[in-house]
């Protein structure tokens, strides 16, 4: 006889989710959280919304959920860059950035009806980029930049200005960079 696992209920489940996210240095997928608590992924999505409404800094990325630890952010240097390229050049753009030790925090486009649309990326290495692109392909999703003829913004961060400078120089050489803001 197979023993059925018990569902973790309400507040206890949300406390566990919060604990796991705080302890993890890598994203945890909604499916993994659902499996750990024996509930559906949709229940996890609702729990994450409740935790966000309680001012917990949880970020939904293509790789899963992450808790953003505020104190470490001050140490990272940030820059916003404007880029333009064809959809098939996305991998090249992202690899240039992560290969220079830069984290691609997000992508933003200006939509004519909705205004600024921003999606969290949190891509820090080649593995992250491959997972992101694989998920894009397997879900048949479109890039946000396809709404704007390839024009988009990224918030990037790194430990040094040299990393940011080298990455943006490489993007410029590749013909992807439109402008930079500090």
Steps between C-alpha positions, in 0.01 A plus 500: 500500500637841401494762774351830386696808605310758696449852362671779690228752577476882482723695737727205570559457126572871449745495793677200346513667158646814656755294696609306189533816290701677770736203532553447127762679294341377177143536373243235599234413244131515576478131408767412756322700773172332405660157520660573839164610647278255306281772346448626145727754334204741488479489881870593512437793263229623737730453802775700331249780430396501867864513613573785257195688632657465847806687365729201460749567220431195286595512136349272236758414235508257209702266725260519795439711810774682691500702818686825441726569793516879524833549679708345218353727235690809611829328418405445137536773241206543265455642156207520259582437136294533184554235235359392167547174315316224319335222706757247376779720645360483855731220607805689374394817687436317828821294477705816446358642821534194725845417360616838635377416850183705465155399624210589269233592755213577264376596157265793433317623193272796443166375376273748316196407710632361829803727542811348657492120518773344712587135551748365753782293354775464763744338256854476642672224304484288184287236671239762591496625141461148360216422743325826409530440125393137534192606694421768240519240225312222683211731591498665157514838677601822326766741616371833631734671252297350215229754591738790436704407192778363719541813714518425873666600825690286748594577857840343546713473811853397588753533778722747311464784251766327290269199451213729399725701267648189336155347452351815346808542277452143375130566433595814308752303290230241425270782382237441772549804725287812449580691824596478868371674812663489843 
